[in-house]
Amino acid sequence: MNAASTSYGPVLGRLVHGAYTAQRAVEAGVLDELQIHQIPVLFGGGLRLFEVLPSRVELEIVRVIDTPDATHIRYRVRR
């Protein structure tokens, strides 16, 4: 992630998909916001999004949109 951000200048508006990549972005300190789309279905498998983090990460809720199909939550990473 550091190589991409220095080679191409500041990284703005990039999307991160998946638990592992999001955890690495938080760990590297390059994630400013996090948006989660929560649907009312339990799969019983997969990676936990916040299971492995290097330290405590505080989030501030920026926006919540609740629909019958999903709840969309946007967080800002507090530094």
C-alpha positions in Angstrom: 0.0 0.0 0.0 2.8 2.4 0.7 4.4 1.8 -2.7 1.1 2.5 -4.4 0.5 5.7 -2.5 4.0 7.0 -3.1 4.3 6.0 -6.7 1.0 7.5 -7.8 0.8 10.4 -5.3 -2.0 10.8 -2.8 -4.6 8.1 -2.9 -8.1 9.6 -2.9 -11.4 7.8 -3.2 -10.0 4.3 -3.4 -12.3 1.4 -2.5 -11.2 -1.5 -0.4 -13.1 -4.8 -0.6 -12.7 -7.6 1.9 -11.8 -8.2 5.5 -8.1 -8.9 5.0 -7.5 -5.8 2.8 -9.4 -3.5 5.1 -7.5 -4.8 8.2 -4.2 -4.2 6.4 -5.3 -0.6 5.4 -6.2 0.2 9.0 -2.9 -1.3 10.2 -1.0 0.9 7.6 -2.9 4.0 8.7 -4.2 4.7 5.1 -7.9 4.2 5.8 -9.8 7.4 6.5 -13.3 6.2 6.2 -15.1 2.8 6.3 -18.5 2.0 4.9 -20.3 -1.2 5.9 -23.4 -2.5 4.2 -25.1 -4.9 6.7 -27.8 -7.2 5.4 -30.1 -9.2 7.6 -28.7 -12.6 6.6 -26.3 -14.8 8.7 -24.0 -17.0 6.6 -22.0 -18.6 9.5 -18.7 -18.4 7.7 -16.1 -16.0 6.2 -13.6 -13.7 7.8 -14.5 -11.4 10.6 -13.9 -7.8 9.5 -12.5 -6.5 12.8 -11.0 -9.7 14.3 -7.3 -8.9 13.7 -6.3 -5.3 14.3 -2.9 -4.0 15.6 -4.4 -1.9 18.3 -7.6 -0.1 19.3 -9.2 1.8 16.4 -11.9 4.4 17.3 -14.6 5.1 14.7 -17.0 8.0 14.4 -20.3 7.5 12.8 -20.7 9.8 9.8 -23.9 8.6 8.3 -26.5 5.8 8.7 -29.0 4.9 6.0 -31.5 2.2 7.0 -33.5 0.4 4.4 -35.6 -2.8 4.5 -32.9 -4.7 2.6 -29.7 -3.3 4.4 -28.3 -0.8 6.8 -25.5 1.3 5.3 -23.1 2.8 7.9 -20.2 5.1 7.1 -17.5 5.6 9.8 -14.6 8.0 10.0 -11.4 6.6 11.5 -10.3 8.8 14.4 -6.6 9.4 14.7 
